[in-house]
Amino acid sequence: MQLTAHDDISDYLIAPDPGRAGLTRAVEGFDHTGAPVITNVVEERPLTIFLNAQEIVTAMTIGDYPDYLALGFLRNQGMLRDSDEITGVDYDEELETVIVRTARKTDYEDKMRKKTRTSGCAVGTVFGDMMEGLEGVRLPATPVRTSWLYALSSKINRTPSLYLEAGAIHGTVLCQGDRPLVYMEDVGRHNAVDKIAGWMLRSGTGPEDKILYTTGRLTSEMVIKTAMMGIPVLASRSGFTAWGVEIAQQVGLTLIGRMRGQRFVCLAGEDRLLRDADPASVAEEPRRAGRKGAV
Amino acid sequence: MQLTAHDDISDYLIAPDPGRAGLTRAVEGFDHTGAPVITNVVEERPLTIFLNAQEIVTAMTIGDYPDYLALGFLRNQGMLRDSDEITGVDYDEELETVIVRTARKTDYEDKMRKKTRTSGCAVGTVFGDMMEGLEGVRLPATPVRTSWLYALSSKINRTPSLYLEAGAIHGTVLCQGDRPLVYMEDVGRHNAVDKIAGWMLRSGTGPEDKILYTTGRLTSEMVIKTAMMGIPVLASRSGFTAWGVEIAQQVGLTLIGRMRGQRFVCLAGEDRLLRDADPASVAEEPRRAGRKGAV
């Protein structure tokens, strides 16, 4: 993480590092007038995740946190439990593989035979399992202040990121109060969430007082992942799907979408919301905020 | 399809039908001031696709064209061949299943054991197979005029759609010259593309002189699908990934991104481009064009 004098960056435990080598590539092309241009585009490479001896999935990723991605993916699929003793996480950059090793013997052959393509598509997510896994979920009644949401939105929108620089990418940020903690990006929205889950597992950070903020849509899958991670609040600039709303209402998650400037809509878990900020005091969002990778 | 007096809609063979029952749902919630609001959100429901007796995948979809989705998905996975005799497509609305029946006996047990989670995530896309499948691809040298691209962009941006109405959705449009033909939307970008592939299969429409326009990012998977469908040009408002560009260059696909108003960037297949329009004559994009589902 690069520290700058800017307050917003110093909040972060992990901030985006758009300048880091290997995340983008300069590509030659031509613009609308036929003039040669150089464009920064996001790198996307395969990472094959193993759990002990078993190959689980190949994920396309920008490749910045292979260890967190593997841990978080496996945890969010229910293949890794919070109680598991992790004996190793072996990343091989050349082979583009990462092996997560546990003391417990594992075998998910059956689980991998079923597939669901969801709106965001997590390979290996078993449809029936997804809904079953939610049955035991109880999310804490932690209040969330609108002043925090406005502060987070503002800080996150101003954080230099691949999203702002090169487009074609999704960001998800783990927050606490009005402080963004861990900002992960990736070509796939679910990778970003899984990397956060992996970081939380590794660092032993609890979910009960956290807020998950995402640039992506609040689909059923995003809602399910957030609930399974034990985080009680999910917020986004983008819109909702009906099923996402339904599930959020069922599990008692606070679901906030269409966050632009002072405006937002809450379609579930309204009771956690403490409207302590005067919306009129929040600046209208400048037109250019969040504009992706302008040439 | 609803016909209106508007020229842009009359171009379409299939246009979006945002008013159609069942595609969106009105949900009660609260806004930033605490006032009750009603918000239109996109429906998302599971559809289980069978090929003959074999269950292949469950896809989350808005549910408007289950038959095209099933046909297109199977074709784009290489499980259905253009030469296959399709003896039936049986959609059961209650069971939320669709069975595609062929004269040929099929068994894709092996293919389904491998998984790839790509940046957009097509369950069941076998990574090695994806790259192999591209080896035989030869895309025709059909020229594409910039005047067409500008006209398409303009018409598509003005077409009433779920994208504009309720957000949280991706659109992909099959075009020919300056005419948009088939506009499919869905919660998942790859569903929209698969529905187009299914329609092309059913209608016997060839790809050689077509353009595929999408609201989504030009990831490796989008490029691969477009190439596998035999369409030589892929265009988007959004950005690129490096691998998507590489693959496009390898297979000789014309790849155009960041299309806003008069501007765009071409990072592959420049030779097909005929710059016949004066960019200065193209209106700057109004700020509100393409703004999703504003409350």
Interface residues (C-beta under 8 A of the other chain):
Chain A: T24 R25 V27 E28 G29 F30 D31 H32 T33 G34 V37 T39 V41 V42 E43 E44 R45 P46 I56 V57 T58 A59 M60 T61 M112 R113 K115 T116 R117 T118 S119 G120 C121 A122 V123 G124 F127 T146 A166 G167 A168 D186 V187 G188 H190 N191 R217 L218 T219 S220 E221 S238 G239 F240 T241 A242 W243 G244 V245 R258 Q262 R263 F264 V265 C266 L267 A268 E270 L273 R275 P279 R287 K292 G293 A294 V295
Chain B: T24 R25 V27 E28 G29 F30 D31 H32 T33 G34 V37 T39 V41 V42 E43 E44 R45 P46 I56 V57 T58 A59 M60 T61 M112 R113 K115 T116 R117 T118 S119 G120 C121 A122 V123 G124 F127 T146 A166 G167 A168 I169 D186 V187 G188 H190 N191 R217 L218 T219 S220 E221 S238 G239 F240 T241 A242 W243 G244 V245 R258 Q262 R263 F264 V265 C266 L267 A268 E270 L273 R275 P279 R287 K292 G293 A294 V295
